């Protein structure tokens, strides 16, 4: 099935309609084999858009994979979420993404901050209670997490210039 999904993505990239297989891509994200799950997430992030009717079906996969112990499953879900999440889906996965900011793997923390940036772009009012977690991500021991959090801070500071005024010396 994964070979057919890859071919379907290729056909879609060439401009042909492959909407008949979208449901198979969503179903592939619910597989237990890691390779099939990653192909499913690749396909849905390439083929679907944030207002697709299949997004309701993906919420379950996102929630289950965000609670996984395997960081590769978590990263697959976070990568797809950073491209597909819409404002209606945010409350369903918000708490899980916040918990991942304290994950031991730096790649998971980095992708969590990127998803929070997507959350902020879709619904700016949800970030209000994150001040301490965002400050911790800015001072993370991994430079990739710090760099990703700088992008989020840039977006927040464009809208609310005085929100993190006390952090100005650390930005300079």
JOHU-V671799 format. One record per residue. N is the residue number from 1. RES is the residue in three letters. PHI is phi in whole degrees, -180 to 180 (NA if undefined). PSI is psi in radians with two decimals (* if undefined). OMEGA is omega in whole degrees, -180 to 180 (999 if undefined). Layout:
BEGIN
n = <N	N>
res = <RES	RES>
phi = <PHI	PHI>
psi = <PSI	PSI>
omega = <OMEGA	OMEGA>
END
This chain:
BEGIN
n = <1	2	3	4	5	6	7	8	9	10	11	12	13	14	15	16	17	18	19	20	21	22	23	24	25	26	27	28	29	30	31	32	33	34	35	36	37	38	39	40	41	42	43	44	45	46	47	48	49	50	51	52	53	54	55	56	57	58	59	60	61	62	63	64	65	66	67	68	69	70	71	72	73	74	75	76	77	78	79	80	81	82	83	84	85	86	87	88	89	90	91	92	93	94	95	96	97	98	99	100	101	102	103	104	105	106	107	108	109	110	111	112	113	114	115	116	117	118	119	120	121	122	123	124	125	126	127	128	129	130	131	132	133	134	135	136	137	138	139	140	141	142	143	144	145	146	147	148	149	150	151	152	153	154	155	156	157	158	159	160	161	162	163	164	165	166	167	168	169	170	171	172>
res = <UNK	UNK	UNK	UNK	UNK	UNK	UNK	UNK	UNK	UNK	UNK	UNK	UNK	UNK	UNK	UNK	UNK	UNK	UNK	UNK	UNK	UNK	UNK	UNK	UNK	UNK	UNK	UNK	UNK	UNK	UNK	UNK	UNK	UNK	UNK	UNK	UNK	UNK	UNK	UNK	UNK	UNK	UNK	UNK	UNK	UNK	UNK	UNK	UNK	UNK	UNK	UNK	UNK	UNK	UNK	UNK	UNK	UNK	UNK	UNK	UNK	UNK	UNK	UNK	UNK	UNK	UNK	UNK	UNK	UNK	UNK	UNK	UNK	UNK	UNK	UNK	UNK	UNK	UNK	UNK	UNK	UNK	UNK	UNK	UNK	UNK	UNK	UNK	UNK	UNK	UNK	UNK	UNK	UNK	UNK	UNK	UNK	UNK	UNK	UNK	UNK	UNK	UNK	UNK	UNK	UNK	UNK	UNK	UNK	UNK	UNK	UNK	UNK	UNK	UNK	UNK	UNK	UNK	UNK	UNK	UNK	UNK	UNK	UNK	UNK	UNK	UNK	UNK	UNK	UNK	UNK	UNK	UNK	UNK	UNK	UNK	UNK	UNK	UNK	UNK	UNK	UNK	UNK	UNK	UNK	UNK	UNK	UNK	UNK	UNK	UNK	UNK	UNK	UNK	UNK	UNK	UNK	UNK	UNK	UNK	UNK	UNK	UNK	UNK	UNK	UNK	UNK	UNK	UNK	UNK	UNK	UNK>
phi = <NA	-65	-65	-68	-66	-65	-66	-65	-61	-63	-62	-64	-67	-80	105	-86	-81	-124	-66	-64	-104	-59	-66	-70	-67	-64	-64	-68	-70	-96	-71	-96	-77	-63	-63	-68	-64	-67	-65	-62	-67	-62	-66	-68	-72	-88	-92	-93	-121	-67	-104	-70	-71	-82	-64	-63	-72	-77	-59	-62	-64	-59	-63	-67	-74	-69	-93	-69	-87	-85	-68	-71	-67	-62	-65	-62	-66	-66	-64	-67	-65	-67	-107	-113	-65	-122	-67	-75	-87	-57	-61	-72	-120	-58	-63	-65	-67	-63	-64	-75	-66	-106	-68	-69	-87	-69	-66	-70	-63	-63	-69	-65	-66	-65	-68	-63	-65	-65	-58	-64	-69	-91	-150	-63	-75	-78	-86	-57	-93	-106	-53	-67	-66	-69	-65	-65	-69	-69	-104	-66	-74	-97	-65	-69	-68	-63	-65	-68	-69	-62	-64	-66	-63	-60	-64	-67	-72	-66	-86	-130	-63	-99	-65	-119	-61	-70	-91	-56	-62	-77	-80	-87>
psi = <-0.63	-0.58	-0.67	-0.64	-0.69	-0.70	-0.63	-0.73	-0.73	-0.77	-0.72	-0.66	-0.49	-0.12	0.02	2.66	2.11	0.54	-0.28	-0.39	0.07	-0.69	-0.56	-0.59	-0.72	-0.74	-0.57	-0.46	-0.28	0.08	2.82	-0.34	2.32	-0.75	-0.73	-0.67	-0.73	-0.67	-0.69	-0.78	-0.64	-0.78	-0.80	-0.63	-0.39	-0.68	-0.63	2.84	2.97	-0.34	0.32	2.62	-0.24	-0.13	-0.54	-0.65	-0.48	-0.38	-0.71	-0.75	-0.74	-0.86	-0.74	-0.73	-0.49	-0.40	0.00	2.75	-0.30	2.07	-0.39	-0.63	-0.71	-0.77	-0.66	-0.77	-0.74	-0.66	-0.78	-0.66	-0.62	-0.27	-0.42	-0.24	2.45	3.02	-0.42	-0.47	-0.31	-0.83	-0.45	-0.49	-0.02	-0.87	-0.69	-0.70	-0.68	-0.71	-0.50	-0.19	-0.30	0.28	2.55	-0.43	2.27	-0.54	-0.58	-0.72	-0.72	-0.80	-0.54	-0.72	-0.65	-0.66	-0.67	-0.59	-0.69	-0.72	-0.78	-0.68	-0.48	-0.59	1.52	-0.36	-0.23	-0.31	-0.12	-0.62	0.30	0.22	-0.87	-0.73	-0.65	-0.67	-0.66	-0.66	-0.50	-0.51	0.45	2.68	-0.30	2.24	-0.49	-0.61	-0.72	-0.74	-0.71	-0.67	-0.48	-0.66	-0.71	-0.76	-0.66	-0.78	-0.72	-0.75	-0.40	-0.65	-0.66	1.49	-0.44	0.08	-0.76	0.82	-0.58	-0.26	-0.01	-0.74	-0.55	-0.34	-0.40	*>
omega = <-177	178	179	177	179	176	179	177	179	178	179	179	177	176	178	180	178	-176	178	-175	-179	-179	178	176	178	178	-179	178	-179	178	-180	176	-173	-178	179	178	180	176	177	179	176	-178	-178	180	178	-171	-173	173	-171	180	179	179	179	-178	178	179	-178	-177	179	178	178	-177	-180	-178	176	178	-176	175	-180	-176	178	175	178	-179	177	179	-179	179	179	180	-178	178	-170	-171	174	-172	178	-177	-173	-178	-179	-175	-173	-177	179	179	178	179	-179	175	178	-179	-180	180	-177	180	178	178	-180	-180	176	178	178	177	177	176	176	176	-178	-180	-180	-177	-173	-177	-179	-174	-174	-175	-175	-172	-177	180	178	177	177	179	177	180	-179	-179	179	-178	-180	177	178	180	178	179	175	177	178	178	178	179	-180	-177	173	-179	-177	-173	-177	-174	-179	-176	-178	179	-177	178	180	177	-174	999>
END
